[in-house]
Structure formats: structure tokens, C-alpha cells
């Protein structure tokens, strides 16, 4: 019965989905910048510090991502995201612990996020600030040099502590959200080698938006989008459509123009725990050579400041 309702609702909403894609596609492109999260829509603090504590619950999210599994040294990211509001719900706190390895480089981040919420209309506008430090390491011995006399071929490991800062705005209510954030506001050096004067973090910007629609059959439709932009890099985008079935199962697909598609699913195991998985299918040159990308998320959600947990709680 759930599947038949899903098919019926799909037919009724296909025109709206096509219109959404037609509007968003002209602005989209794809590139690798900071660590990529295909499941970002389930924990938006991964891209915006102002989302800390926005779910009115203590939440811990464990993320693990293997990108381009067919390429040795492909990006590997592991992260722990913890956020909670304080009793007044005007303030949210968050903690990010992340380790990201790409080829000979490894960056480990510890960051504390703070968000202050102001009632606006029927929702809240949060202003967020994140402050942290990267431990950025480069192992030059892992590089295969064509010129063995290259100065870097004789360099061992370098490790640099680099401060970082983020700022974000995030508006949300019960059915939709919108956010804008910028990271790497401190353009810290990421290597101690004197000749690498341009090896610094550069600010990246993120715009996110999403909306939930409930059909008469009870199915929740959740289109969303994320745009990424950075200095000296083309913009990137992901256009997503998720549906919630039986208030327990999320199924979705994301289009990353210029790269490929993402298939995702999430299951609410209990009132406390959810598990999510995504598979990136790259259709461009690097995607075909590198193979797929896998991402796994394990979320623990404790409704600390609510007598009863609303199900589903979208944003």
C-alpha cells in the first residue's frame, strides 16, 4: 500500500519536480573543494555553523565517506558532529571533529560552533560562528616525482597547525530552511615550507535551501539544493529530491551536473537512532576512472527539550 501511494504521489508531483530542476540546472556545476557530504541535508551543521542546536535536541552524527574508491589515495573523510541547544533554545552549541585524507595530505579539524537564534515570523534566524584549528600534514614521500631532484622530493613530512573560522546565517521553521555560510575566513598557511607562500586556506561559500511538502497520501517530499563557490574555482551544485515513506524510510536522488548522480537511503531504526547511506555514481571522466563513492551516517538523536518527539521532524 505504501508503494502504491508513493507511485500515485509521484505522478501528481512530477510536474513540480521538473519545474524545480529546470529552474536550478542553469546555475549548476560540480567540482571538488572541501570534504564533500552527500548526506549533508540530514545534518546541516556540516556546512553551516549556524545550524548548531537547530533541532531542539542533543544530536550526535558519525559520518564516514570513501570517495573514488578506484583511485589510490582518493579522498577519505571521517567526522563526528555533536550539537545541542541550551534550555532557553536561543543558543545552540556544536562540536566538529573531522579527519580528511587526500593522497599525501591529511587534515584533522577540531572546531567549536556557536549559534544565536532570533524569532522571525514563524521560524528562527540563527547567526553562527565557528572557531577551530586544523592539523595539516603533508607526506612528500608518498608523491611519485618525475624529477627525482625536485626540491620537494627531498622533503619529508611537514605538519602545520592552522587556525580557522566560519560564519553562517540559517533560517528555518517546521517546513523549510535556507542558509548561507563562509568558512576559512582566516587564510592560514598550511605548510611551513618557505617557497609555498601561496599554500593557504581560501574562503569557501555554501548556500543551502530545502522545503518539505506533505501529500494527501502522507508521503513527505523534500526537494533541496546546495551551491558551493570558492576563489579560483568553478561553482558547484547538488540538486536533491528525497521522499519519506511511512515516517521511517528516506529514499532520494541527487543530481550533480558535470559529475553524476547520487542515490541515498536512510532508515529510522528507533526514536533515538537512524542510519543513512549514499552512493555517488560519477559519470564524468574522473568519476568513470575513480569508481563510485560511499558515505555512511549513524545518527543518535535525543529529544532533550521536548516532552514528546514529533515524527517526522524535518528540520
Secondary structure as GFF3:
##gff-version 3
##sequence-region A 1 315
A	DSSP	alpha_helix	2	25	.	.	.	ID=ss1
A	DSSP	three_ten_helix	40	42	.	.	.	ID=ss2
A	DSSP	three_ten_helix	44	46	.	.	.	ID=ss3
A	DSSP	three_ten_helix	49	51	.	.	.	ID=ss4
A	DSSP	beta_strand	58	66	.	.	.	ID=ss5
A	DSSP	beta_strand	76	85	.	.	.	ID=ss6
A	DSSP	beta_strand	91	102	.	.	.	ID=ss7
A	DSSP	beta_strand	105	120	.	.	.	ID=ss8
A	DSSP	beta_strand	123	139	.	.	.	ID=ss9
A	DSSP	three_ten_helix	140	142	.	.	.	ID=ss10
A	DSSP	three_ten_helix	151	154	.	.	.	ID=ss11
A	DSSP	beta_strand	157	172	.	.	.	ID=ss12
A	DSSP	beta_strand	176	183	.	.	.	ID=ss13
A	DSSP	beta_strand	204	214	.	.	.	ID=ss14
A	DSSP	beta_strand	220	230	.	.	.	ID=ss15
A	DSSP	beta_strand	233	245	.	.	.	ID=ss16
A	DSSP	beta_strand	249	256	.	.	.	ID=ss17
A	DSSP	beta_strand	260	268	.	.	.	ID=ss18
A	DSSP	beta_strand	273	282	.	.	.	ID=ss19
A	DSSP	alpha_helix	285	290	.	.	.	ID=ss20
A	DSSP	beta_strand	293	302	.	.	.	ID=ss21
###
